[in-house]
């Protein structure tokens, strides 16, 4: 993932109803693909890693 490039999971296929992410200087930003101009949620690297671990463990 390069700085500035938004991406979504390959599991999303061509669906426009997804969460998109991008990496920016030690922070991961998330946004709603239906409303890309709206606010983003930015998480520092350690919090992003914690969120991913929680989701992967199906604990959310």
C-alpha positions in Angstrom: 0.0 0.0 0.0 1.6 3.2 -1.0 0.9 6.6 0.5 -2.2 8.2 -1.0 -3.6 5.2 -2.7 -7.0 4.1 -1.5 -7.8 0.4 -1.7 -10.6 -2.0 -0.6 -10.6 -5.7 0.1 -10.7 -8.1 -2.9 -13.6 -9.8 -1.2 -15.6 -6.6 -2.0 -15.5 -7.3 -5.7 -17.2 -4.5 -7.7 -19.5 -3.5 -4.8 -19.6 0.2 -4.1 -20.6 -0.4 -0.4 -17.2 -0.9 1.1 -14.6 0.4 3.5 -11.5 1.8 1.8 -8.1 2.2 3.4 -4.8 3.9 2.7 -1.5 4.3 4.5 -0.2 7.8 5.3 3.0 8.4 7.4 2.4 5.8 10.1 -1.3 6.2 10.1 -4.0 4.2 8.3 -7.1 6.1 7.2 -10.5 4.5 6.5 -13.5 5.9 4.6 -16.9 4.8 3.3 -16.6 4.1 -0.5 -20.1 5.4 -1.0 -19.2 8.8 0.4 -15.4 9.3 -0.2 -15.6 13.1 0.3 -16.9 12.6 3.9 -14.7 12.3 7.0 -12.1 9.6 7.4 -11.1 7.7 10.5 -7.4 7.8 11.0 -5.7 5.2 13.3 -2.0 5.1 14.3 -0.1 2.0 13.2 -0.4 0.2 16.6 -4.2 0.8 16.8 -4.7 -0.3 13.2 -2.8 -3.5 14.0 -5.0 -4.1 17.0 -8.2 -3.5 15.0 -7.1 -6.0 12.4 -6.2 -8.6 15.0 -9.6 -8.2 16.6 -11.4 -8.5 13.3 -9.4 -11.5 12.2 -10.1 -13.2 15.5 -13.8 -12.5 15.0 -14.0 -10.7 18.3 -15.8 -7.6 17.1 
